[in-house]
Amino acid sequence: MTTAALALNPFSLMMEPELVLQTMERSQQLRRLRRHKLRPLDKPLIPYTSEALAAQAAYDAAIDAEDFEDQAESYLN
């Protein structure tokens, strides 16, 4: 296969990682892309209040205190 055919076929590029890197370095389109700093979605933008943290801790404690095995057996019987 010629080099031009390899550059056009994405499946053959997966077999040639060095060729992929060379193609990316030569790409004018990739150079023109704007780079953005993305923040993780799980990071809260507003800090939690102490009341919200206490309510969350109480909810977690209530869930941990439940006996799910007994509930599962009642569903199966």
C-alpha positions in Angstrom: 0.0 0.0 0.0 1.3 3.5 -0.8 1.9 6.2 1.8 -1.0 8.2 0.4 -3.4 5.2 0.7 -2.2 4.7 4.3 -2.9 8.3 5.2 -6.5 8.0 3.9 -7.3 4.7 5.5 -7.9 5.1 9.3 -7.8 1.3 9.9 -4.3 1.0 8.4 -3.2 3.9 10.5 -4.1 2.0 13.6 -1.5 -0.6 12.6 1.2 2.1 12.1 1.4 4.3 15.2 4.6 6.1 14.0 2.9 7.1 10.8 -0.1 8.4 12.8 2.2 10.6 14.9 4.0 11.9 11.7 0.6 12.7 10.1 -0.6 14.5 13.2 2.6 16.6 13.3 2.2 17.7 9.7 -1.5 18.4 9.9 -2.3 22.1 9.5 -5.9 21.5 10.7 -4.6 20.2 14.0 -2.3 23.2 14.4 -5.2 25.6 13.9 -7.4 24.0 16.6 -7.9 26.1 19.7 -6.9 24.6 23.0 -9.3 24.9 25.9 -8.7 24.0 29.5 -11.5 21.7 30.6 -12.5 21.2 34.2 -13.8 17.9 35.5 -17.6 17.7 35.7 -17.5 16.2 39.2 -15.8 19.2 40.7 -18.4 21.4 42.5 -18.4 25.0 41.2 -20.1 26.2 44.4 -18.6 25.0 47.7 -20.8 22.9 49.9 -22.2 24.4 53.0 -21.8 22.6 56.4 -25.6 22.0 56.4 -25.4 20.3 53.0 -22.4 18.2 54.0 -24.2 17.2 57.2 -27.4 16.2 55.3 -25.3 14.2 52.9 -23.6 12.4 55.7 -26.9 11.6 57.4 -28.3 10.2 54.1 -25.2 8.1 53.6 -25.5 6.8 57.2 -29.2 5.9 56.7 -28.3 3.9 53.6 -25.5 2.1 55.3 -27.7 1.2 58.2 -30.4 -0.5 56.0 -30.3 -4.3 55.8 -30.7 -5.0 52.1 -30.3 -8.8 52.5 -33.6 -9.0 54.4 -35.3 -6.9 51.8 -33.9 -9.1 49.0 -35.1 -12.3 50.7 -38.7 -10.8 51.1 -38.8 -10.1 47.4 -37.7 -13.6 46.5 -40.2 -15.3 48.8 
